[in-house]
Amino acid sequence: MRYIIITGVNFDNKGAEAMMFHLYHYLQYKWRRKKVIVFCKNSERQLEEYRKRYNLRIISCYLADAFYAEGGIYRLAGKIKGIQSRSNSAKIRKILQNADLCVDASGFNFSSKFSFMDNYAWLKNIEIMKNHNIPVVVMPQSFGPFAFPKWYGWILRFKAQQIMQYPSRIFAREQSGFYELKTYCNVKNLLLSLDLVLLGERLNPNNFYRNSSLMKKYKIADGSVAVIPNQKLKVHSTDLNGEKIYISAIQALIKEGKKVYIVRHCESDRQFCKSLAKKFRYIENVRYIDDDIDCLEFAELIKHFEFAIASRYHGIVHSYKAGIPCVVIGWADKYLDLAQQMFQDYYVLDLSDYNEDKLKMKIHEMSLNYLSERTKIIQRYNQLKKTHKLYEIAFDDVD
């Protein structure tokens, strides 16, 4: 049996999960005689629960697992690093020896915003595929900046200049990331593309759930707005209070007469969302959905809101895909680039230019204009789907 491997994904947030589901569906449909398998950054104990829920082939695989499966000196490195699921090493080795393609969907990993090990692990994943002569396609993700400390920056640059020539396609998700990567390691096979979830077809839950009754459904009151926070706001708003920004947003929505649902889009946001919800625990029109909902449930849930206030990238992607406008609170190029593609850049509030009055004004204007913005988004989305052929271009020369 021949395999197609998906890497860089996990079940910890709905963005990574959505990329996994979209790729799994597309690749398995395109290559029906091969087995698509996900090298997942979750423990085997966690994956046991997901296997009961979804029709997916998933196996726990961290860098240490891949090292151990490689054998030789890498086997020793796997032991030193601390193997996550050594029992998987024989399975991983068999898959690597019989794979015809690896598709990476890391989202955002290769950048000086992350540690040496994070960057090294991302590059090493491609190198392992190269060592096994497995073609690699790097799906749309963010890259850069590459302002690494000198003491290890030269190691990563040297390695990147070697390894990044190997993938048949590398897709940058933003213009800035495209130029950063091109300049940093002179990548020849680099293309610019919108997000793979945005351009993917709408997923049918019946293709994934082992039992459709497992899918959670919600009754959302009319006149409701979704609030989708991101705890990283605390890190990127060093001169601001990240929680206070969202408190102000919810207060503005209440003043507009809206019902508010705080929705958690990522496991790491749990404490942030819980703390935020606690501030409004006595306000009847503010509710908190603390369930572990998946990307399919979220895609269905978001349809029922007038608009959203969001800082989670794929929370915004899911919203636009459903025709739901967003007031975006962001700090990186990816937020503005995405909104510009949907003619929604007016409603992006960057932390570098944040003030409370601007936030309240944008919420007020969205409250008045969300229906016309919805029409604009739907028309633009249909246009993008016709003109952007990411999946066809990514795999057109893969047997």
C-alpha positions in Angstrom: 0.0 0.0 0.0 1.3 3.5 -0.9 0.8 6.5 1.4 0.3 10.2 1.3 1.4 12.0 4.4 0.0 15.2 5.9 2.2 17.0 8.4 2.2 20.2 10.5 -1.4 19.7 11.9 -3.1 18.9 15.2 -6.4 18.9 17.0 -5.5 21.7 19.4 -7.1 24.5 17.4 -9.8 24.6 14.8 -7.5 26.3 12.2 -5.0 23.4 12.2 -7.8 20.9 12.4 -9.6 22.6 9.4 -6.4 22.4 7.3 -6.1 18.7 8.2 -9.7 18.0 7.3 -9.6 19.9 4.0 -6.4 18.2 2.8 -7.5 14.8 4.0 -10.7 15.0 2.0 -9.1 16.4 -1.2 -6.1 14.1 -1.2 -8.1 10.9 -0.4 -10.6 11.7 -3.1 -7.9 12.5 -5.7 -5.8 9.4 -4.9 -8.4 6.8 -3.9 -6.0 3.8 -4.3 -3.6 5.3 -1.7 -4.0 5.8 2.0 -3.8 9.4 3.3 -2.4 9.4 6.8 -1.9 12.3 9.2 1.3 12.7 11.2 -0.4 14.5 14.0 1.2 16.6 16.8 -1.1 15.1 19.5 -0.4 12.2 21.9 -1.6 8.7 21.1 -3.9 8.9 24.1 -5.6 12.0 22.7 -5.8 10.5 19.2 -7.6 7.4 20.5 -10.6 9.7 21.3 -10.4 11.3 17.9 -10.3 7.9 16.1 -13.6 7.0 17.8 -15.1 10.2 16.6 -13.8 10.6 13.0 -13.1 8.5 9.9 -9.4 9.6 9.8 -6.1 7.8 9.6 -4.0 9.6 12.2 -0.8 8.7 14.0 1.1 10.5 16.7 4.3 11.9 15.3 6.6 14.4 16.9 10.2 15.2 15.7 11.5 12.7 18.2 9.3 10.0 16.7 10.6 10.8 13.2 14.2 10.7 14.5 13.7 7.4 16.2 12.1 5.9 13.0 15.0 7.2 10.9 17.4 4.9 12.7 21.2 5.3 13.0 22.4 8.4 14.8 18.9 9.9 14.5 17.6 7.0 16.7 19.9 8.2 19.4 18.7 11.8 18.9 15.2 10.6 19.3 16.0 9.0 22.7 17.8 12.1 23.9 15.0 14.4 22.9 12.5 12.1 24.7 10.4 9.9 22.4 6.7 10.7 22.5 5.3 7.4 21.2 8.2 5.0 20.6 5.7 2.2 19.8 4.8 4.1 16.6 8.4 4.1 15.2 7.9 0.9 13.2 4.6 2.2 11.7 6.2 5.6 10.9 9.2 3.9 9.2 6.9 1.7 7.1 4.9 4.8 6.0 8.1 6.8 5.1 9.4 3.8 3.1 6.2 3.6 1.1 5.0 7.2 0.7 4.5 9.0 -2.6 3.8 12.5 -1.3 4.1 14.7 1.9 1.9 17.7 2.2 2.8 20.2 5.0 0.2 22.5 6.5 2.0 24.0 9.4 0.3 27.4 9.2 3.1 29.4 10.8 6.3 27.8 12.0 9.3 29.1 10.1 10.1 32.5 11.6 12.3 34.1 14.2 9.1 34.6 16.3 9.6 30.9 17.3 12.5 29.1 19.0 15.5 27.5 17.3 14.0 24.0 17.9 10.6 25.0 16.4 12.4 26.2 13.2 14.8 23.3 13.1 12.0 20.8 13.5 10.1 22.4 10.6 13.1 22.2 8.3 14.0 18.7 9.5 10.6 17.4 8.6 11.2 18.4 5.0 14.8 16.9 5.1 13.4 13.6 6.4 11.1 13.4 3.4 14.0 14.3 1.1 16.1 11.5 2.6 13.3 9.1 1.6 12.8 10.6 -1.8 9.2 11.6 -0.9 8.0 14.7 -2.9 6.9 17.6 -0.7 4.3 20.3 -1.2 4.2 23.1 1.4 0.7 24.5 1.5 -0.1 28.2 2.1 1.4 29.5 5.4 3.0 32.5 6.9 6.8 33.0 6.8 9.2 35.3 8.5 10.5 37.6 9.8 14.0 35.9 10.0 15.8 38.1 12.5 17.4 35.1 14.3 20.1 35.7 16.9 23.6 35.4 15.3 24.7 32.5 17.5 22.3 30.1 15.8 20.9 32.1 12.9 23.6 31.1 10.5 22.9 27.4 11.2 19.2 27.8 10.2 20.0 29.9 7.2 22.6 27.4 5.9 20.1 24.5 6.4 17.2 26.4 4.9 19.2 27.3 1.7 19.7 23.6 1.2 16.4 22.2 2.2 14.0 24.8 0.9 15.0 24.0 -2.7 13.6 20.5 -2.3 9.7 20.9 -2.2 8.1 21.0 -5.6 5.8 23.8 -4.5 6.0 26.2 -1.5 3.0 28.6 -1.1 3.3 31.8 1.0 0.1 33.1 2.3 1.0 36.8 2.5 3.0 39.1 0.2 5.4 40.0 3.0 6.1 36.4 3.8 6.7 35.7 0.1 9.4 38.4 -0.1 10.9 37.4 3.3 11.3 33.8 2.3 12.6 34.6 -1.2 15.2 36.9 0.2 16.2 34.7 3.1 17.0 31.5 1.3 16.5 32.3 -2.4 13.6 29.8 -2.9 12.9 29.2 -6.6 9.7 27.2 -6.2 7.8 29.8 -4.3 4.2 30.9 -5.1 1.7 33.2 -3.5 -1.7 31.8 -2.5 -4.7 32.4 -0.3 -5.4 30.1 2.6 -6.1 26.5 1.8 -9.2 26.4 4.1 -10.7 29.5 2.4 -10.1 28.0 -1.1 -11.2 24.5 -0.1 -14.7 23.2 -0.9 -17.3 23.2 1.9 -16.9 20.0 3.9 -19.7 17.5 4.4 -19.7 16.4 8.1 -21.0 13.0 7.0 -17.6 12.3 5.3 -15.9 12.6 8.7 -18.1 11.6 11.6 -18.4 8.0 12.4 -21.8 8.8 13.8 -23.5 12.1 12.6 -25.3 12.4 16.0 -21.9 13.2 17.5 -22.0 16.7 15.8 -23.0 19.3 18.3 -25.6 21.9 17.2 -26.5 25.2 18.8 -29.6 27.4 18.8 -28.4 31.0 18.5 -30.7 33.9 19.3 -31.5 36.4 16.6 -29.4 39.6 16.7 -26.3 37.8 18.0 -22.6 38.5 17.5 -19.8 36.0 17.9 -16.7 37.1 19.8 -13.7 34.9 19.0 -10.7 36.0 21.1 -7.0 35.0 20.8 -5.0 34.9 24.0 -1.9 36.0 22.0 -3.4 39.5 22.1 -1.8 39.7 25.6 1.6 39.1 24.1 1.3 41.4 21.1 -0.4 44.2 22.9 2.4 44.9 25.3 1.4 48.5 25.9 -2.3 47.6 26.0 -4.5 45.3 28.1 -5.6 42.5 25.8 -8.5 41.5 27.9 -9.6 45.1 28.3 -9.8 45.4 24.5 -12.3 42.6 24.4 -14.2 43.9 27.4 -14.6 47.2 25.5 -15.8 45.3 22.4 -18.4 43.4 24.3 -19.6 46.5 26.1 -20.0 48.2 22.7 -22.0 45.3 21.4 -24.3 45.4 24.4 -24.8 49.1 23.8 -25.8 48.3 20.2 -28.4 46.0 21.6 -26.7 42.8 20.5 -26.6 39.4 22.2 -23.0 38.2 22.6 -21.6 34.7 22.4 -17.9 34.2 23.4 -16.6 31.3 21.3 -13.3 29.5 22.0 -11.5 28.7 18.8 -8.3 27.2 20.3 -7.5 25.1 23.4 -4.9 27.7 24.5 -7.6 30.4 24.6 -9.6 28.6 27.2 -8.4 30.6 30.2 -8.5 33.9 28.4 -12.1 33.2 27.3 -13.1 32.0 30.7 -11.7 35.1 32.4 -13.4 37.3 29.8 -16.8 35.6 30.3 -16.5 35.9 34.1 -16.5 39.7 33.7 -20.0 39.5 32.2 -21.4 36.6 34.2 -24.3 38.7 35.5 -25.2 40.1 32.1 -28.0 38.0 30.5 -27.1 38.9 26.9 -23.5 37.6 27.2 -23.0 33.8 26.9 -19.9 31.6 26.8 -19.7 28.5 24.6 -16.9 26.6 26.4 -17.5 23.3 24.5 -14.7 21.5 22.7 -16.3 22.1 19.3 -14.4 21.0 16.1 -13.9 22.9 12.9 -17.0 21.3 11.3 -19.2 22.4 14.2 -17.7 25.9 14.2 -18.3 26.3 10.5 -22.0 25.5 11.1 -22.2 27.6 14.3 -20.7 30.8 12.7 -23.5 30.9 10.1 -26.1 32.0 12.7 -24.4 35.3 13.7 -24.9 38.7 12.2 -21.1 39.3 12.4 -18.1 38.4 14.5 -15.3 40.2 16.4 -12.3 38.0 16.0 -8.5 37.7 16.5 -8.2 34.0 15.5 -7.1 33.8 11.8 -9.0 30.7 10.9 -12.0 32.0 12.9 -12.0 34.9 10.4 -11.5 32.5 7.5 -14.5 30.3 8.6 -16.6 33.5 9.0 -15.8 34.9 5.5 -16.4 31.5 4.0 -19.9 31.5 5.5 -20.5 35.0 4.4 -20.2 36.5 7.9 -18.4 39.8 8.2 -15.8 40.4 11.0 -14.4 43.3 12.9 -10.8 42.1 13.1 -8.5 42.9 16.0 -5.0 41.8 14.7 -1.3 42.5 14.8 0.2 40.8 11.7 0.1 41.1 8.0 -2.0 38.0 7.6 -5.1 39.7 9.1 -5.0 42.7 6.7 -4.1 40.6 3.7 -7.0 38.3 4.3 -9.5 41.1 4.9 -8.3 43.0 1.8 -9.0 39.9 -0.4 -12.6 40.0 0.9 -12.9 43.8 0.5 -13.1 44.1 4.3 -9.9 45.9 5.2 -11.9 48.9 6.6 -12.9 46.7 9.5 -9.4 45.7 10.5 -8.1 47.3 13.7 -4.3 46.7 14.1 -2.9 46.8 17.6 -0.2 49.3 16.5 -3.0 51.8 15.7 -5.5 50.8 18.4 -7.7 53.1 20.4 -11.0 52.4 22.0 -13.0 55.0 20.1 -11.9 53.4 16.8 -13.0 50.0 18.0 -16.4 51.3 19.1 -16.9 53.1 15.8 -16.1 50.1 13.7 -18.5 48.0 15.8 -21.2 50.6 15.4 -20.7 50.8 11.6 -20.7 47.0 11.3 -23.9 46.8 13.3 -25.5 49.1 10.7 -23.9 47.6 7.6 -23.5 43.9 8.2 -26.1 42.9 5.6 -24.5 44.8 2.8 -21.0 43.6 3.9 -22.4 40.0 3.9 -23.5 40.4 0.2 -20.1 41.9 -0.6 -18.2 39.0 1.0 -20.4 36.3 -0.7 -19.9 37.8 -4.1 -16.1 38.2 -3.6 -15.8 34.7 -2.2 -17.5 33.2 -5.3 -15.2 35.1 -7.5 -12.1 34.0 -5.7 -13.2 30.3 -5.9 -13.4 30.7 -9.7 -10.1 32.4 -10.2 -7.8 30.7 -7.6 -6.8 27.1 -8.3 -4.5 26.4 -5.4 -5.2 22.6 -5.2 -4.9 22.1 -8.9 -1.6 24.0 -9.1 -0.2 22.3 -5.9 -0.6 18.8 -7.2 -0.8 19.0 -11.0 2.6 17.2 -11.5 2.2 14.6 -8.7 1.5 11.0 -9.7 
